[in-house]
Structures are given as C-alpha cells and as structure tokens.
Amino acid sequence: MPNSWLELDRANLLHNLAALRALVHPARLMPVVKANAYGAGAVPVSAAVAAEGVDHFAVASVAEAVELREAGIRGTLLVLTYFDAAEVDPILDHDLSPGVFTPEAAQMLGDRARARGVTARPWVKVDTGLARLGVPYREAPAFIRDVHKRPGLEVAGLFSTLAETADRNRAQVARLQEVATEVRDLGRLPLSIASTQGVLSMPESRLDIVRPGMALLGVAPHAERLDAAIVQRVELRPIVTWKARVAYVKVVPRGECVGYGPRTPLERDTPIGTLAVGWADGYHQTLQGVGHALLRGRRCPVLAISANSAMVDLTGVDGVARDDEAVLLGSQGSERIAVEEIAAVIGSFYRVLATIPRSVPRVWAGERGGG
C-alpha cells in the first residue's frame, strides 16, 4: 500500500465537465492540464474527459504534451509557453500545437516542418496586457501575417491570458478581438483567452474556446474575483481526496515536545498519531500548528511536519491504529477539509496539489488500477 495517495472521483469530474460545457456553449473546452493537471494527474484526468469527446488540451511544455500523446490522448495539444530548437522535432513527431510569439520560434518551426515535408499548426500567443509571454497586441497582426505566409506553417488559432482584474480583463478581450478583426482575411481563427477565472466571472471572455483548469477539479479559486451566481449555477464538485496512512500511534507524556526544533512542551499526556506524509511528499510545512487532518471523521490538529512524517493530536479520537486512513484534503464522515482551507494557509490555490510529487499515486476512487 502507498504511504499517501490521491483518490479521484470520476463522477464529480464528469459532473464538472458537463456543467462547464453547458455554461460556455457554444464555446468549446480546452482543459488546462499543465503541472500534472495542477497535481490531480494529467493522464487520468485527460483520458477521462477525452472519453467524453473533449479533443483540445493545453499544457505548459513540450514534455507535458508528449506525455499525453504517449498515453493515447489525441486531438489538439496546445503548448502554452516556450519551446527551444531541440524540441522542434518532438513537436512535429507528435503533431503538437506550439504557441509561437517570436520570429525566431516561427522560423525554426517552419524551416524544420518544410524540410520534413509536413505542416505545423501553431497558435499565436498575443500579449493583450499581462506582459508575460506573447507578441504585443499592437504588433500581433503583422506577426500573424508573417507566420501565415511561412511555408510549413498554418496558424491554427490565437490565444492570450487574462490578468484577472475586471478592468484589465475587459480591455484584454477587446484587444484580442481587434487583432482577430485585423487579420480576418486570413480566415476564421479560433480565439481563446478565458481560463477558470474568466469562465466563472466574465461571459464575454469565453469567445470560441475556454481553458478551465482548476474548475474541472471542482475548485473555484479566489471567490472574490468570481461571479457568485455563475459559481452557484455550475455547482462544482471536488474531485480529489488526499489520503495518508497512520504509521504509528503513541502517548507522549506531559512536558515533552513534538517535532524538530524549539517547541512548546505538551501540557498533558497527549495521544499522537504519526502520518506517513510530509513536506517532501507535498504536504506543506506551513500547515504545522494550524492545519488539520481527518481521522475517524474527526479533525485532528497538525502539530509538526517533517520531510516524510506529520504528527497529529488524537485527543478525543478513539481507536486510531496503524494503517488507518487519514484524510489531508477532502471528506471523511461529516467533516471536510477544502482546498480553500489549505490555500488560506499556504497562500495559493494552485500549489495545494501541484507540488505533490508524481511518485504519489493518483487512483480512481472505487476502481481498480488508476493513473
């Protein structure tokens, strides 16, 4: 048995997929499964939604896209960020759709595609105001025309990234649409700018293709930036439960300390459970002293976290034994630890799961095997 693992709820994932599809129709979905689907598992999540007819996915790197191709994921795989010369052949080998935003990238992709007698289908990344990656929107029409005329290349779409504040978002959507208008003689190019935040807060940002990531996992990050009515309408359901084994149970005498370094001595004899998970397994050390784990349906304060262990106070929880399952994220009995609770401590929704190593198994709840 693994020391810790993620259980994925297929029914909840498919509920979220159906709810998002209905919400954004007629726009299509391009799930963002970068960073191992933000930790949930890019291959199992992608395979599950691909089985429901989704044929566009977005990742951060060529390596992530190749992993999906080799796992049998077909359709469009958009690489959202940078690629170098050594990755051009893998792009062509696996029929990937890289984002291009520099003349150098367009040239090396086009030259190699022409030499191999194939056509590459990049998307052009337009910087509409985030100032991260992308050809500046004022220069984008000329750049798109340059890419379009290069032998071996066919522009497959235009995409950008919202800055996630209302005023900037509105300006960014308008800028992307203006770019598309200026190159409309090249044909109808699909437009994509909305991620989870845009989908759940700004209907006009949905355009042709939306790129939800966390929403598919049942997470609506930063509620203050979202439209509460839209969030309520989709009724997202969490798909991940994070579990760990109880490795040891003992009573630590009053006056002793728990964990490394200076510690406040225990004021009473205290039952302590040691969980087989720690910061090296993705369980954030900032949770010690403030976080909780669930055992026997009860909240147990996390007293200390080391590389591969977490010590919890079992006061008031009877019968905990070695090999019991503790829940770090998700529900057990009537109690629940939500992503929002952990995010409030560690300072990020996106790092709650994304920092869990790939070596930690991701399995479908109630099903044999997994991904």
C-alpha positions, -999 to 999 in steps of 0.1 A, spaced: 0 0 0 13 35 -7 20 58 22 -1 86 7 -22 88 -24 -49 109 -42 -83 94 -49 -101 109 -79 -138 110 -82 -148 102 -118 -185 111 -113 -176 145 -99 -151 152 -127 -178 143 -153 -203 165 -135 -179 195 -136 -172 188 -173 -209 187 -182 -217 218 -161 -189 238 -177 -198 227 -212 -234 238 -206 -223 271 -192 -200 282 -220 -219 267 -250 -213 273 -279 -177 278 -269 -156 247 -267 -135 235 -238 -97 232 -239 -89 219 -204 -56 231 -190 -38 201 -176 -4 216 -171 16 209 -139 2 174 -139 -34 188 -140 -24 210 -111 -15 179 -92 -46 158 -99 -29 137 -126 -28 149 -162 -31 115 -178 -61 102 -158 -79 135 -159 -73 140 -197 -82 104 -205 -115 107 -186 -126 139 -203 -113 127 -237 -137 98 -234 -165 123 -232 -155 139 -265 -131 166 -254 -104 169 -281 -84 201 -271 -60 202 -242 -34 228 -231 -1 222 -213 29 242 -203 57 223 -220 65 200 -249 74 173 -224 39 175 -209 23 173 -243 45 143 -253 34 125 -221 -2 129 -231 3 118 -267 22 87 -255 -7 80 -231 -30 79 -261 -45 114 -259 -55 126 -294 -67 159 -308 -51 193 -303 -24 196 -276 -15 233 -272 19 241 -256 12 274 -239 48 286 -232 83 284 -246 100 258 -267 136 256 -279 153 242 -310 158 208 -296 120 204 -291 110 212 -327 113 176 -339 93 163 -309 66 189 -318 64 176 -353 68 139 -343 38 141 -321 17 166 -341 17 192 -312 4 228 -315 31 251 -300 24 286 -291 46 310 -311 53 346 -303 87 353 -317 101 354 -353 129 330 -342 104 304 -330 83 307 -361 113 304 -384 128 273 -368 94 256 -366 86 265 -402 121 256 -416 120 222 -400 85 214 -410 92 223 -446 124 202 -445 103 172 -433 75 178 -458 49 184 -431 27 212 -419 30 225 -383 -1 241 -368 10 267 -342 -12 290 -322 -1 326 -319 2 339 -284 -9 375 -281 1 397 -251 -30 417 -245 -19 432 -213 -4 406 -189 31 414 -201 44 379 -196 46 359 -229 32 369 -263 37 392 -292 25 427 -281 -11 431 -294 -2 462 -315 24 441 -333 3 410 -335 -15 414 -369 18 418 -387 33 389 -368 4 367 -376 6 375 -413 43 367 -412 37 333 -396 8 326 -420 30 331 -451 58 309 -440 60 276 -458 53 247 -435 32 267 -411 -6 271 -407 -19 293 -379 -45 273 -360 -57 299 -336 -50 329 -314 -48 329 -276 -40 352 -247 -41 352 -209 -62 374 -187 -47 394 -159 -77 386 -136 -88 420 -127 -121 432 -142 -110 464 -159 -78 448 -174 -98 418 -185 -123 438 -204 -95 457 -222 -77 424 -230 -107 407 -245 -113 437 -267 -77 438 -278 -77 401 -288 -109 407 -308 -94 437 -325 -63 417 -335 -86 390 -350 -106 416 -369 -74 430 -385 -65 395 -398 -99 383 -407 -89 380 -444 -67 350 -433 -98 330 -424 -117 324 -392 -91 318 -364 -104 305 -331 -99 328 -302 -91 317 -266 -85 339 -235 -107 327 -207 -93 304 -180 -113 293 -149 -115 329 -137 -128 342 -169 -153 314 -173 -167 320 -138 -168 357 -139 -169 372 -174 -192 356 -200 -179 379 -227 -144 365 -223 -154 330 -234 -151 336 -272 -145 304 -291 -125 282 -267 -122 284 -230 -93 269 -209 -106 258 -175 -81 241 -152 -90 243 -115 -127 244 -123 -125 208 -137 -111 197 -104 -141 213 -86 -122 244 -73 -134 279 -78 -102 299 -68 -104 334 -54 -141 337 -49 -138 375 -45 -129 377 -82 -158 355 -94 -195 360 -101 -212 342 -73 -243 335 -94 -222 317 -120 -204 297 -94 -237 287 -79 -251 277 -113 -223 253 -121 -222 237 -86 -186 225 -90 -178 193 -70 -143 185 -57 -127 155 -74 -96 149 -52 -93 133 -18 -58 132 -4 -51 104 20 -22 91 41 -15 61 63 -12 62 100 23 49 106 24 50 144 3 58 175 16 66 209 10 87 240 36 115 245 40 124 282 33 159 295 63 182 293 77 165 262 78 182 228 66 171 194 87 177 163 121 193 154 135 225 169 122 246 197 87 235 207 62 243 234 61 214 258 29 194 260 6 205 289 -8 170 293 -2 134 282 -13 135 246 -21 107 221 -1 114 189 -6 98 155 23 99 131 11 101 94 33 87 66 34 120 47 55 152 50 67 182 31 88 160 7 55 144 -2 39 177 -10 23 183 24 31 220 31 51 226 62 33 259 68 3 237 79 20 226 111 4 243 141 -26 255 121 -37 227 98 -59 196 104 -61 160 93 -93 139 95 -92 106 114 -124 86 122 -143 116 109 -128 140 135 -105 169 130 -70 164 144 -46 194 148 -14 190 129 14 196 155 45 191 134 56 182 98 89 169 88 102 155 54 81 123 54 60 125 86 33 146 101 23 143 138 -13 150 148 -31 153 181 -55 125 185 -72 138 217 -108 128 217 -105 104 188 -106 68 200 -94 36 182 -69 51 158 -45 24 147 -15 18 124 -25 16 87 -57 37 93 -65 62 66 -61 99 74 -76 125 51 -55 156 44 -79 170 18 -114 161 12 -142 145 33 -144 118 60 -176 113 78 -193 146 82 -161 166 82 -144 182 53 -111 199 46 -115 220 14 -88 233 -9 -98 268 2 -88 260 38 -53 249 28 -49 277 3 -56 302 30 -26 289 49 -1 283 21 -11 314 1 -20 296 -32 -49 275 -46 -27 262 -73 1 248 -51 -22 228 -29 -19 198 -51 6 208 -78 36 203 -55 27 167 -47 54 146 -64 44 124 -94 55 94 -75 24 97 -52 -2 75 -68 -34 90 -84 -62 64 -84 -99 65 -93 -119 61 -61 -137 27 -60 -120 15 -91 -91 -9 -95 -59 5 -111 -58 42 -117 -34 67 -133 
